[in-house]
Amino acid sequence: MPDLTLLHTAEVHVETFRALAPEADLDQHVRADWLERAQSGIDAALKAEIAETVEAADGPVLCTCTTLGPVAEKAGAIRIDWPMMLEAARLGGPVLMAYCLESTAGPSEALLRRAFGARDPELTCLELGQHWPLFEAGEGAGFAAAIAEDVAEALAAMDFGCVVLAQASMAGAAELLREQTRVPVLASPEIAVRALLAEHKAGA
């Protein structure tokens, strides 16, 4: 049985997670078509496909796509951004949440507010969709640098308790930002893998 099954919508995540958990047995699936289809709304057929894949997996399943997260969660998967949102709630607001895809904004905000419970996260959303073509073109370094530059600008303009990089694809900007600010910068891949593997080990 694998330590963790991962559902991705971009091939680039495979190497990211292999590097984060080199000793773990990861069963990684890439379905870029799911994200493409989800941009115009998640229909019944797509919901059924995701549910079928989650149910067929042996052991815990992590969905790394924020857009598909709510549907995958209903099917029994863990959303990649849930451990990150819990960490944001622990740190407290005001929260700066950066994202690129509009389809990410709603699910991410709802999950953040769920983690904060009755408290107000004092949320500021930073939409960075103009940089998404860089990610789609495979220009990871340029994408991370562009994200980091705009987030750093926002941090210079206002005080925040933490930064949430809403999409797993944005994780590369975290290290760049940590060199420039003392404000905690949260990226979902590292936090999720650390939490889930610790949980898996505890239950083994």
Backbone as CSV, one residue per row, in Angstrom:
resi,resn,N_x,N_y,N_z,CA_x,CA_y,CA_z,C_x,C_y,C_z
1,MET,0.844,-1.197,0.000,0.000,0.000,0.000,0.883,1.252,0.000
2,PRO,0.628,2.197,-0.896,1.445,3.417,-0.908,1.214,4.242,0.356
3,ASP,2.222,5.039,0.728,2.061,5.925,1.878,1.005,6.986,1.588
4,LEU,0.953,7.379,0.315,0.057,8.464,-0.067,-0.224,8.405,-1.570
5,THR,-1.483,8.577,-1.942,-1.855,8.709,-3.352,-2.126,10.187,-3.611
6,LEU,-1.546,10.724,-4.672,-1.713,12.145,-4.987,-2.428,12.321,-6.315
7,LEU,-3.387,13.238,-6.346,-4.097,13.584,-7.577,-3.668,14.980,-7.991
8,HIS,-2.977,15.078,-9.131,-2.474,16.352,-9.643,-3.208,16.757,-10.924
9,THR,-3.133,18.056,-11.240,-3.627,18.516,-12.543,-2.491,19.127,-13.370
10,ALA,-1.252,18.969,-12.909,-0.088,19.433,-13.675,1.090,18.492,-13.410
11,GLU,1.795,18.121,-14.448,2.917,17.178,-14.363,4.035,17.700,-13.457
12,VAL,4.192,19.019,-13.400,5.293,19.616,-12.638,5.222,19.242,-11.155
13,HIS,4.011,18.948,-10.653,3.866,18.623,-9.230,4.489,17.281,-8.858
14,VAL,4.624,16.390,-9.828,5.165,15.053,-9.546,6.566,15.166,-8.938
15,GLU,7.423,15.940,-9.575,8.794,16.099,-9.075,8.821,16.874,-7.761
16,THR,7.933,17.851,-7.630,7.848,18.649,-6.394,7.609,17.750,-5.193
17,PHE,6.633,16.840,-5.322,6.289,15.982,-4.187,7.304,14.867,-3.978
18,ARG,7.935,14.427,-5.045,8.991,13.434,-4.903,10.151,14.029,-4.094
19,ALA,10.436,15.305,-4.342,11.516,15.988,-3.619,11.132,16.248,-2.161
20,LEU,9.842,16.508,-1.907,9.382,16.792,-0.549,9.375,15.534,0.317
21,ALA,9.132,14.387,-0.318,9.049,13.131,0.446,9.822,12.028,-0.263
22,PRO,11.164,12.148,-0.321,11.977,11.188,-1.081,11.916,9.758,-0.561
23,GLU,11.623,9.596,0.736,11.598,8.260,1.328,10.211,7.606,1.255
24,ALA,9.211,8.395,0.890,7.837,7.887,0.910,7.473,7.175,-0.392
25,ASP,6.540,6.240,-0.285,6.009,5.536,-1.462,4.794,6.317,-1.943
26,LEU,4.973,7.111,-2.996,3.908,7.975,-3.511,3.338,7.410,-4.805
27,ASP,2.022,7.323,-4.868,1.331,6.910,-6.089,0.721,8.179,-6.691
28,GLN,1.357,8.723,-7.747,0.972,10.032,-8.270,0.234,9.923,-9.607
29,HIS,-0.923,10.589,-9.671,-1.744,10.599,-10.884,-1.858,12.033,-11.394
30,VAL,-1.652,12.243,-12.695,-1.755,13.576,-13.292,-2.933,13.616,-14.263
31,ARG,-3.877,14.528,-13.991,-5.053,14.678,-14.851,-5.256,16.162,-15.181
32,ALA,-4.453,16.664,-16.115,-4.559,18.062,-16.529,-5.933,18.362,-17.119
33,ASP,-6.535,17.355,-17.741,-7.852,17.545,-18.364,-8.929,17.881,-17.341
34,TRP,-8.768,17.412,-16.106,-9.768,17.712,-15.072,-9.827,19.217,-14.797
35,LEU,-8.666,19.863,-14.693,-8.647,21.305,-14.429,-9.214,22.078,-15.615
36,GLU,-8.873,21.657,-16.814,-9.407,22.311,-18.020,-10.929,22.253,-18.025
37,ARG,-11.470,21.084,-17.733,-12.921,20.910,-17.717,-13.565,21.704,-16.575
38,ALA,-12.873,21.819,-15.460,-13.432,22.491,-14.280,-13.540,24.001,-14.446
39,GLN,-12.801,24.563,-15.390,-12.827,26.019,-15.577,-14.221,26.532,-15.947
40,SER,-15.015,25.692,-16.589,-16.379,26.105,-16.970,-17.413,25.514,-16.008
41,GLY,-16.948,25.021,-14.858,-17.842,24.440,-13.861,-17.646,22.936,-13.774
42,ILE,-17.764,22.390,-12.584,-17.561,20.953,-12.382,-18.895,20.239,-12.530
43,ASP,-19.060,19.524,-13.638,-20.331,18.853,-13.910,-20.382,17.476,-13.247
44,ALA,-21.529,16.812,-13.382,-21.742,15.512,-12.740,-20.761,14.455,-13.222
45,ALA,-20.417,14.490,-14.515,-19.500,13.494,-15.073,-18.106,13.632,-14.455
46,LEU,-17.640,14.871,-14.299,-16.320,15.096,-13.705,-16.325,14.711,-12.223
47,LYS,-17.393,15.058,-11.522,-17.518,14.673,-10.109,-17.421,13.156,-9.958
48,ALA,-18.102,12.446,-10.860,-18.106,10.977,-10.794,-16.717,10.403,-11.056
49,GLU,-15.989,10.991,-12.023,-14.636,10.523,-12.341,-13.694,10.703,-11.153
50,ILE,-13.784,11.880,-10.513,-12.920,12.169,-9.360,-13.245,11.210,-8.217
51,ALA,-14.543,11.037,-7.949,-14.972,10.148,-6.867,-14.506,8.712,-7.110
52,GLU,-14.607,8.266,-8.354,-14.204,6.904,-8.708,-12.708,6.704,-8.470
53,THR,-11.917,7.711,-8.838,-10.459,7.624,-8.672,-10.082,7.608,-7.187
54,VAL,-10.742,8.462,-6.398,-10.461,8.518,-4.953,-10.824,7.192,-4.293
55,GLU,-11.987,6.667,-4.638,-12.463,5.421,-4.024,-11.597,4.215,-4.406
56,ALA,-10.984,4.268,-5.589,-10.160,3.142,-6.054,-8.776,3.117,-5.412
57,ALA,-8.383,4.230,-4.808,-7.039,4.326,-4.218,-6.936,3.498,-2.943
58,ASP,-5.731,3.017,-2.699,-5.445,2.222,-1.510,-4.734,3.117,-0.497
59,GLY,-5.413,3.498,0.564,-4.807,4.381,1.552,-5.220,5.835,1.360
60,PRO,-4.570,6.756,2.086,-4.948,8.171,2.040,-4.688,8.799,0.666
61,VAL,-5.582,9.716,0.282,-5.487,10.404,-1.010,-5.396,11.910,-0.763
62,LEU,-4.441,12.564,-1.429,-4.275,14.009,-1.337,-4.555,14.626,-2.697
63,CYS,-5.524,15.549,-2.759,-5.814,16.268,-4.001,-5.030,17.568,-3.986
64,THR,-4.128,17.737,-4.954,-3.252,18.913,-4.959,-3.829,20.088,-5.740
65,CYS,-5.011,19.916,-6.323,-5.634,20.995,-7.101,-6.674,21.713,-6.247
66,THR,-6.487,23.003,-6.035,-7.397,23.781,-5.192,-8.789,23.859,-5.790
67,THR,-8.869,23.985,-7.105,-10.159,24.094,-7.775,-11.003,22.840,-7.564
68,LEU,-10.370,21.679,-7.640,-11.078,20.402,-7.505,-11.223,19.961,-6.050
69,GLY,-10.584,20.698,-5.135,-10.545,20.316,-3.731,-11.887,19.980,-3.094
70,PRO,-12.912,20.848,-3.219,-14.186,20.557,-2.568,-14.822,19.242,-3.044
71,VAL,-14.725,18.974,-4.349,-15.298,17.737,-4.900,-14.500,16.525,-4.423
72,ALA,-13.178,16.642,-4.441,-12.326,15.545,-3.990,-12.539,15.262,-2.507
73,GLU,-12.734,16.319,-1.722,-12.964,16.153,-0.281,-14.255,15.366,-0.032
74,LYS,-15.298,15.703,-0.777,-16.571,14.991,-0.627,-16.415,13.508,-0.950
75,ALA,-15.469,13.194,-1.835,-15.235,11.795,-2.222,-14.324,11.070,-1.233
76,GLY,-13.787,11.816,-0.259,-12.948,11.185,0.753,-11.476,11.556,0.717
77,ALA,-11.077,12.420,-0.208,-9.678,12.848,-0.288,-9.400,13.990,0.690
78,ILE,-8.134,14.245,0.917,-7.711,15.378,1.741,-7.329,16.503,0.798
79,ARG,-7.792,17.693,1.097,-7.441,18.858,0.273,-6.058,19.361,0.659
80,ILE,-5.240,19.613,-0.343,-3.854,20.009,-0.085,-3.753,21.267,0.763
81,ASP,-4.733,22.156,0.632,-4.627,23.431,1.333,-5.220,23.426,2.743
82,TRP,-5.845,22.328,3.155,-6.446,22.306,4.492,-5.399,22.417,5.610
83,PRO,-4.311,21.621,5.614,-3.289,21.813,6.660,-2.708,23.232,6.649
84,MET,-2.573,23.827,5.456,-2.050,25.196,5.353,-3.025,26.197,5.978
85,MET,-4.321,26.021,5.722,-5.314,26.940,6.287,-5.373,26.823,7.806
86,LEU,-5.191,25.604,8.318,-5.141,25.415,9.767,-3.941,26.150,10.361
87,GLU,-2.818,26.115,9.653,-1.614,26.821,10.105,-1.842,28.332,10.065
88,ALA,-2.531,28.818,9.028,-2.853,30.247,8.943,-3.732,30.663,10.123
89,ALA,-4.694,29.810,10.470,-5.574,30.108,11.602,-4.791,30.129,12.909
90,ARG,-3.800,29.244,13.015,-2.961,29.213,14.220,-2.147,30.500,14.337
91,LEU,-1.628,30.981,13.210,-0.817,32.200,13.193,-1.673,33.445,13.399
92,GLY,-2.877,33.426,12.828,-3.798,34.560,12.956,-3.647,35.594,11.856
93,GLY,-4.650,36.442,11.726,-4.682,37.452,10.676,-3.982,38.736,11.084
94,PRO,-4.080,39.741,10.208,-4.717,39.723,8.887,-3.979,38.768,7.925
95,VAL,-4.764,38.135,7.045,-4.210,37.176,6.085,-4.194,37.785,4.688
96,LEU,-3.048,37.659,4.014,-2.951,38.009,2.602,-2.990,36.706,1.815
97,MET,-4.024,36.509,1.003,-4.144,35.285,0.215,-3.946,35.599,-1.268
98,ALA,-2.897,35.021,-1.846,-2.586,35.238,-3.259,-3.031,34.031,-4.075
99,TYR,-3.601,34.285,-5.236,-4.039,33.202,-6.120,-3.977,33.687,-7.566
100,CYS,-3.992,32.723,-8.503,-3.952,33.065,-9.918,-5.271,32.756,-10.633
101,LEU,-5.817,31.573,-10.390,-7.040,31.163,-11.083,-8.276,31.609,-10.321
102,GLU,-9.220,32.208,-11.049,-10.468,32.658,-10.437,-11.224,31.495,-9.806
103,SER,-11.081,30.313,-10.418,-11.778,29.127,-9.899,-11.238,28.683,-8.543
104,THR,-10.078,29.217,-8.168,-9.458,28.913,-6.879,-9.981,29.809,-5.767
105,ALA,-10.338,31.033,-6.115,-10.657,32.055,-5.109,-11.744,31.633,-4.135
106,GLY,-12.883,31.189,-4.651,-14.014,30.815,-3.799,-13.704,29.665,-2.862
107,PRO,-13.227,28.515,-3.401,-12.896,27.384,-2.528,-11.836,27.720,-1.476
108,SER,-10.844,28.511,-1.865,-9.760,28.854,-0.935,-10.271,29.738,0.202
109,GLU,-11.054,30.746,-0.150,-11.576,31.642,0.888,-12.492,30.884,1.845
110,ALA,-13.346,30.022,1.301,-14.274,29.255,2.141,-13.510,28.354,3.110
111,LEU,-12.440,27.736,2.615,-11.655,26.830,3.461,-10.908,27.606,4.550
112,LEU,-10.382,28.767,4.191,-9.689,29.605,5.166,-10.647,30.030,6.276
113,ARG,-11.834,30.451,5.886,-12.819,30.880,6.887,-13.275,29.704,7.749
114,ARG,-13.342,28.511,7.163,-13.686,27.320,7.942,-12.615,27.071,9.011
115,ALA,-11.342,27.222,8.616,-10.240,26.997,9.562,-10.251,28.026,10.699
116,PHE,-10.621,29.256,10.387,-10.642,30.317,11.396,-11.864,30.213,12.314
117,GLY,-12.884,29.482,11.876,-14.079,29.322,12.708,-14.804,30.641,12.915
118,ALA,-15.052,30.990,14.171,-15.801,32.210,14.484,-14.948,33.469,14.355
119,ARG,-13.639,33.295,14.243,-12.758,34.469,14.157,-12.725,35.031,12.739
120,ASP,-12.456,36.306,12.632,-12.345,36.971,11.334,-10.894,36.909,10.859
121,PRO,-10.623,36.301,9.690,-9.230,36.248,9.216,-8.722,37.594,8.695
122,GLU,-9.621,38.607,8.653,-9.230,39.926,8.117,-8.534,39.743,6.767
123,LEU,-9.234,39.082,5.877,-8.657,38.609,4.619,-8.515,39.694,3.554
124,THR,-7.335,39.723,2.950,-7.100,40.525,1.751,-6.731,39.550,0.633
125,CYS,-7.455,39.596,-0.475,-7.182,38.706,-1.611,-6.354,39.426,-2.667
126,LEU,-5.338,38.746,-3.166,-4.463,39.309,-4.197,-4.554,38.423,-5.440
127,GLU,-5.221,38.915,-6.456,-5.432,38.138,-7.691,-4.252,38.371,-8.632
128,LEU,-3.573,37.286,-9.025,-2.354,37.392,-9.834,-2.467,36.585,-11.133
129,GLY,-3.652,36.598,-11.697,-3.915,35.830,-12.912,-3.036,36.186,-14.094
130,GLN,-2.503,37.396,-14.091,-1.656,37.824,-15.204,-0.380,36.996,-15.318
131,HIS,-0.006,36.319,-14.224,1.228,35.524,-14.238,0.993,34.055,-14.609
132,TRP,-0.256,33.617,-14.670,-0.550,32.207,-14.922,0.016,31.693,-16.250
133,PRO,0.026,32.492,-17.324,0.616,32.010,-18.584,2.069,31.553,-18.435
134,LEU,2.802,32.138,-17.493,4.184,31.709,-17.252,4.207,30.272,-16.747
135,PHE,3.294,29.949,-15.830,3.219,28.580,-15.309,2.822,27.615,-16.419
136,GLU,1.842,28.006,-17.205,1.368,27.142,-18.294,2.455,26.896,-19.339
137,ALA,3.347,27.877,-19.486,4.437,27.744,-20.456,5.626,26.977,-19.890
138,GLY,5.524,26.538,-18.644,6.615,25.782,-18.024,7.745,26.638,-17.502
139,GLU,7.508,27.957,-17.393,8.543,28.865,-16.904,8.406,29.026,-15.387
140,GLY,8.750,27.959,-14.668,8.558,27.925,-13.223,9.292,29.011,-12.465
141,ALA,10.550,29.261,-12.833,11.343,30.265,-12.115,10.780,31.663,-12.329
142,GLY,10.399,31.961,-13.559,9.817,33.270,-13.866,8.481,33.461,-13.173
143,PHE,7.696,32.390,-13.127,6.395,32.422,-12.461,6.573,32.710,-10.973
144,ALA,7.480,31.981,-10.326,7.731,32.170,-8.891,8.227,33.582,-8.594
145,ALA,9.116,34.085,-9.438,9.667,35.427,-9.232,8.594,36.499,-9.377
146,ALA,7.705,36.334,-10.362,6.629,37.310,-10.587,5.650,37.317,-9.420
147,ILE,5.307,36.119,-8.926,4.407,36.006,-7.773,5.052,36.673,-6.561
148,ALA,6.313,36.344,-6.304,7.024,36.880,-5.138,7.101,38.407,-5.193
149,GLU,7.346,38.954,-6.370,7.464,40.411,-6.509,6.163,41.112,-6.135
150,ASP,5.041,40.589,-6.627,3.754,41.235,-6.349,3.321,41.054,-4.897
151,VAL,3.606,39.886,-4.334,3.263,39.658,-2.927,4.121,40.559,-2.034
152,ALA,5.404,40.702,-2.350,6.303,41.558,-1.566,5.822,43.006,-1.585
153,GLU,5.301,43.423,-2.726,4.768,44.786,-2.863,3.569,44.975,-1.926
154,ALA,2.704,43.963,-1.887,1.528,44.031,-1.005,1.948,44.041,0.467
155,LEU,2.978,43.263,0.795,3.464,43.215,2.175,4.078,44.546,2.606
156,ALA,4.663,45.258,1.652,5.276,46.552,1.954,4.208,47.617,2.212
157,ALA,3.019,47.390,1.649,1.951,48.388,1.756,1.087,48.226,3.002
158,MET,1.104,47.029,3.618,0.207,46.767,4.737,0.783,45.667,5.630
159,ASP,0.423,45.689,6.913,0.899,44.664,7.846,-0.012,43.438,7.808
160,PHE,0.597,42.260,7.712,-0.162,41.009,7.692,0.404,40.034,8.718
161,GLY,-0.464,39.133,9.207,-0.031,38.101,10.139,0.613,36.934,9.424
162,CYS,0.165,36.676,8.183,0.754,35.618,7.363,0.312,35.764,5.923
163,VAL,1.032,35.066,5.043,0.699,35.019,3.616,0.296,33.595,3.273
164,VAL,-0.808,33.450,2.557,-1.251,32.149,2.076,-1.112,32.133,0.554
165,LEU,-0.264,31.239,0.038,-0.149,31.053,-1.408,-1.161,29.961,-1.765
166,ALA,-2.298,30.381,-2.305,-3.476,29.510,-2.377,-3.300,28.273,-3.257
167,GLN,-2.487,28.361,-4.301,-2.327,27.225,-5.214,-0.975,26.539,-5.020
168,ALA,-0.980,25.211,-5.126,0.256,24.441,-4.960,1.323,24.893,-5.955
169,SER,0.881,25.304,-7.129,1.802,25.744,-8.184,2.583,26.995,-7.800
170,MET,2.123,27.725,-6.788,2.756,28.979,-6.378,3.847,28.765,-5.327
171,ALA,4.068,27.521,-4.924,4.978,27.230,-3.810,6.401,27.737,-4.037
172,GLY,6.827,27.796,-5.284,8.179,28.254,-5.585,8.442,29.682,-5.134
173,ALA,7.376,30.467,-4.987,7.538,31.858,-4.556,7.816,31.959,-3.060
174,ALA,7.510,30.893,-2.306,7.642,30.948,-0.847,9.070,31.227,-0.405
175,GLU,10.030,30.466,-0.955,11.429,30.650,-0.549,11.935,32.048,-0.901
176,LEU,11.535,32.543,-2.067,11.949,33.883,-2.482,11.427,34.932,-1.509
177,LEU,10.185,34.747,-1.082,9.576,35.709,-0.158,10.177,35.620,1.237
178,ARG,10.517,34.401,1.659,11.083,34.222,3.003,12.443,34.906,3.150
179,GLU,13.101,35.148,2.022,14.386,35.866,2.049,14.177,37.367,2.228
180,GLN,12.917,37.826,2.001,12.642,39.264,2.001,11.799,39.738,3.178
181,THR,11.125,38.812,3.857,10.182,39.235,4.894,10.200,38.282,6.084
182,ARG,9.819,38.809,7.232,9.679,37.980,8.429,8.242,37.475,8.584
183,VAL,7.352,37.962,7.745,5.964,37.506,7.784,5.934,36.042,7.321
184,PRO,5.313,35.135,8.084,5.254,33.737,7.664,4.583,33.577,6.301
185,VAL,5.253,32.868,5.391,4.719,32.622,4.049,4.393,31.136,3.949
186,LEU,3.124,30.829,3.759,2.659,29.443,3.774,2.425,28.911,2.365
187,ALA,3.012,27.745,2.083,2.832,27.068,0.798,2.274,25.680,1.081
188,SER,1.249,25.289,0.362,0.517,24.066,0.705,1.272,22.751,0.532
189,PRO,2.121,22.553,-0.491,2.746,21.228,-0.652,3.556,20.772,0.558
190,GLU,4.472,21.617,1.028,5.348,21.213,2.131,4.562,20.971,3.420
191,ILE,3.577,21.832,3.692,2.793,21.699,4.925,1.930,20.444,4.878
192,ALA,1.288,20.197,3.737,0.405,19.033,3.605,1.175,17.722,3.699
193,VAL,2.291,17.625,2.994,3.083,16.391,3.005,3.607,16.099,4.407
194,ARG,4.096,17.130,5.072,4.611,16.963,6.434,3.508,16.450,7.369
195,ALA,2.325,17.054,7.282,1.210,16.684,8.160,0.698,15.279,7.859
196,LEU,0.538,14.962,6.582,-0.053,13.680,6.213,0.886,12.501,6.447
197,LEU,2.164,12.695,6.182,3.109,11.610,6.421,3.291,11.355,7.918
198,ALA,3.218,12.418,8.713,3.308,12.272,10.166,2.088,11.494,10.676
199,GLU,0.932,11.831,10.104,-0.318,11.156,10.475,-0.276,9.688,10.071
200,HIS,0.237,9.439,8.860,0.331,8.067,8.341,1.272,7.219,9.207
201,LYS,2.399,7.833,9.584,3.389,7.128,10.407,2.808,6.810,11.790
202,ALA,2.045,7.771,12.335,1.445,7.576,13.645,0.415,6.457,13.633
203,GLY,-0.260,6.306,12.477,-1.300,5.290,12.372,-0.784,3.945,11.923
204,ALA,0.497,3.893,11.551,1.060,2.638,11.023,1.289,1.617,12.128
